[in-house]
Amino acid sequence: MHDDPSLDFYEANAAAYAGRSRSVPHIRLDAFLGRLVSGARILELGCGAGDDSAVMLARGFDVVPTDGSAGMAQQAEIRLRRPVRVMRFSELDETGLYDGVWANACLLHVPLAELPPVLGKIRRALRPSGLFYASFKAGQGEGYDQFGRYYNRPTPEWLTRQYRAQGFADPLVESAEGGGYDGVPTEWLHVVAKPA
């Protein structure tokens, strides 16, 4: 295994996680795609079972799905019928290739101290007019859930400072109630940003 308990969870539970039944509204994904040109190239970080990539591909976007877990990437490949890159966020090393980066409910597992450099890598991977979406769980500081998954739980103010420091214009941070795999009601932070 790894030195990353969150990644270990997804690796060990990939099939069950991918096979769970859920009904997820695509409001934020729709809004994100609505701001991109037809056929735009999108990098999805933490694609999981490939649900969001499937929506983007069906709408004609050029999607590069990635996940840090080989098990989850395999589940996504079955769903998407295309290769899924196994890549940890820290391994992103591309410049100006993407019109959009979609990181739904995945960067929340990056330790707070490691998140700023990851944001910098995402900024470099985006084209100057690119769009970046990420979501985080809010709360009272870093911690673990009942499955042993780590969550960074940043504040909107902290996120805004880090995004600015890594070359983004002031991000739009919206708070909304929601849930997750653990079934616990959760306050989510939805963050949309463009390069400065």
C-alpha positions as CSV (number, residue, x, y, z in Angstrom):
1,M,0.0,0.0,0.0
2,H,0.9,3.7,0.1
3,D,1.6,6.2,2.9
4,D,-1.8,7.6,2.1
5,P,-4.8,6.2,4.0
6,S,-7.3,7.9,1.7
7,L,-5.7,6.3,-1.4
8,D,-5.6,3.0,0.4
9,F,-9.3,3.2,1.1
10,Y,-10.2,3.8,-2.6
11,E,-7.7,1.1,-3.7
12,A,-9.3,-1.5,-1.4
13,N,-12.9,-0.5,-2.0
14,A,-12.8,0.5,-5.7
15,A,-15.5,-1.9,-7.0
16,A,-17.9,-1.2,-4.1
17,Y,-17.4,2.5,-4.4
18,A,-17.9,2.5,-8.1
19,G,-20.9,0.2,-7.9
20,R,-22.8,2.2,-5.3
21,S,-26.2,3.5,-6.3
22,R,-26.5,7.3,-6.2
23,S,-28.3,10.1,-7.9
24,V,-26.1,13.1,-8.3
25,P,-27.4,16.4,-9.8
26,H,-25.1,17.9,-12.4
27,I,-25.8,21.5,-11.6
28,R,-22.2,22.5,-10.9
29,L,-20.8,20.4,-13.8
30,D,-23.4,21.9,-16.1
31,A,-22.4,25.4,-15.0
32,F,-18.7,24.6,-15.5
33,L,-19.2,23.1,-19.0
34,G,-21.5,26.0,-19.9
35,R,-18.5,28.3,-19.5
36,L,-16.3,26.3,-21.9
37,V,-16.2,26.3,-25.7
38,S,-17.6,23.3,-27.5
39,G,-15.0,20.4,-27.6
40,A,-12.8,22.1,-24.9
41,R,-10.0,19.9,-23.5
42,I,-10.7,19.1,-19.9
43,L,-8.4,17.4,-17.3
44,E,-10.4,15.5,-14.6
45,L,-8.5,15.0,-11.4
46,G,-9.7,12.2,-9.1
47,C,-12.2,10.9,-11.7
48,G,-13.3,8.0,-9.4
49,A,-15.6,5.6,-11.2
50,G,-15.8,8.0,-14.2
51,D,-19.3,9.4,-13.7
52,D,-18.4,13.1,-14.4
53,S,-16.0,12.1,-17.3
54,A,-18.9,10.1,-18.8
55,V,-21.1,13.2,-18.8
56,M,-18.4,15.4,-20.3
57,L,-17.6,12.9,-23.0
58,A,-21.2,12.5,-23.9
59,R,-21.4,16.2,-24.4
60,G,-18.5,16.2,-26.9
61,F,-15.7,17.5,-24.7
62,D,-12.1,16.2,-25.0
63,V,-11.6,14.7,-21.6
64,V,-8.4,13.3,-19.9
65,P,-9.6,11.3,-16.9
66,T,-7.1,10.6,-14.1
67,D,-7.2,9.1,-10.6
68,G,-4.5,8.4,-8.0
69,S,-5.9,4.9,-7.3
70,A,-5.2,2.2,-9.9
71,G,-8.3,0.3,-8.7
72,M,-10.5,3.3,-9.3
73,A,-8.9,4.1,-12.6
74,Q,-9.6,0.5,-13.7
75,Q,-13.3,0.9,-12.7
76,A,-13.4,4.2,-14.7
77,E,-11.9,2.5,-17.7
78,I,-14.7,-0.1,-17.6
79,R,-17.3,2.6,-17.5
80,L,-15.7,4.9,-20.1
81,R,-14.2,2.3,-22.4
82,R,-11.0,4.4,-22.7
83,P,-7.6,4.6,-20.8
84,V,-7.6,6.4,-17.5
85,R,-4.2,7.8,-16.4
86,V,-3.1,6.7,-12.9
87,M,-1.6,9.9,-11.5
88,R,-1.3,11.5,-8.1
89,F,-2.0,15.3,-8.0
90,S,1.7,16.0,-7.2
91,E,2.7,14.2,-10.5
92,L,0.8,16.7,-12.7
93,D,3.5,18.2,-14.8
94,E,2.0,19.8,-17.9
95,T,1.9,23.4,-19.1
96,G,-0.9,25.2,-20.9
97,L,-2.7,22.1,-22.1
98,Y,-6.2,22.4,-20.7
99,D,-9.2,24.7,-21.2
100,G,-10.6,23.3,-17.9
101,V,-9.6,21.3,-14.9
102,W,-12.4,19.5,-13.0
103,A,-11.5,18.3,-9.5
104,N,-14.7,17.3,-7.8
105,A,-14.4,16.0,-4.2
106,C,-10.7,14.9,-4.6
107,L,-8.3,17.7,-3.6
108,L,-10.0,17.6,-0.2
109,H,-7.7,14.6,0.5
110,V,-4.5,16.6,0.0
111,P,-2.7,17.6,3.2
112,L,-3.1,21.3,3.8
113,A,0.7,21.9,3.6
114,E,0.8,20.1,0.2
115,L,-2.2,21.8,-1.4
116,P,-0.6,25.1,-2.5
117,P,2.0,23.5,-4.7
118,V,-0.8,21.2,-6.2
119,L,-2.8,24.4,-7.0
120,G,0.3,25.8,-8.7
121,K,0.6,22.7,-10.9
122,I,-3.0,23.0,-11.9
123,R,-2.5,26.7,-12.7
124,R,0.4,25.8,-15.0
125,A,-1.6,23.1,-16.7
126,L,-4.4,25.5,-17.6
127,R,-4.4,27.7,-20.6
128,P,-4.6,31.5,-19.9
129,S,-8.3,31.6,-20.4
130,G,-8.9,28.3,-18.5
131,L,-11.4,27.4,-15.8
132,F,-10.8,25.4,-12.6
133,Y,-13.4,23.8,-10.4
134,A,-12.7,22.0,-7.1
135,S,-14.8,21.1,-4.1
136,F,-13.8,20.7,-0.5
137,K,-15.5,19.7,2.8
138,A,-15.7,22.5,5.3
139,G,-15.3,21.9,9.0
140,Q,-13.1,22.5,12.0
141,G,-9.6,21.7,10.8
142,E,-7.9,18.7,9.3
143,G,-9.0,15.2,10.3
144,Y,-10.1,11.7,9.3
145,D,-13.5,10.1,8.7
146,Q,-14.8,6.8,9.9
147,F,-13.1,5.1,6.9
148,G,-9.7,6.5,7.7
149,R,-9.8,9.0,4.8
150,Y,-8.0,12.3,5.5
151,Y,-9.8,15.6,4.9
152,N,-8.0,19.0,4.8
153,R,-11.2,21.1,5.6
154,P,-9.9,24.5,4.6
155,T,-11.7,27.8,5.2
156,P,-12.8,30.0,2.3
157,E,-10.4,32.7,3.5
158,W,-7.4,30.2,3.5
159,L,-8.4,28.9,0.0
160,T,-8.7,32.4,-1.4
161,R,-5.2,33.3,-0.2
162,Q,-3.7,30.1,-1.6
163,Y,-5.4,30.4,-4.9
164,R,-4.1,34.0,-5.3
165,A,-0.6,33.0,-4.3
166,Q,-0.6,30.3,-7.0
167,G,-1.6,32.7,-9.8
168,F,-5.4,32.5,-9.8
169,A,-7.7,35.5,-9.7
170,D,-9.9,35.7,-6.7
171,P,-11.9,32.5,-6.7
172,L,-15.6,32.3,-6.3
173,V,-16.3,30.2,-3.2
174,E,-19.8,29.0,-2.5
175,S,-21.0,27.0,0.5
176,A,-23.7,24.4,0.1
177,E,-25.1,21.5,2.2
178,G,-24.6,18.0,0.9
179,G,-23.6,14.5,1.8
180,G,-21.0,12.0,0.9
181,Y,-20.1,8.3,0.9
182,D,-20.2,8.2,4.7
183,G,-23.8,9.4,4.7
184,V,-23.0,12.3,7.0
185,P,-24.6,15.7,6.3
186,T,-21.7,17.9,5.1
187,E,-21.1,21.5,4.3
188,W,-19.2,21.7,1.0
189,L,-17.1,24.5,-0.5
190,H,-17.4,24.8,-4.2
191,V,-14.6,26.8,-5.7
192,V,-14.4,28.2,-9.3
193,A,-11.3,30.1,-10.4
194,K,-9.5,31.4,-13.5
195,P,-5.9,32.3,-14.0
196,A,-5.0,35.9,-13.0
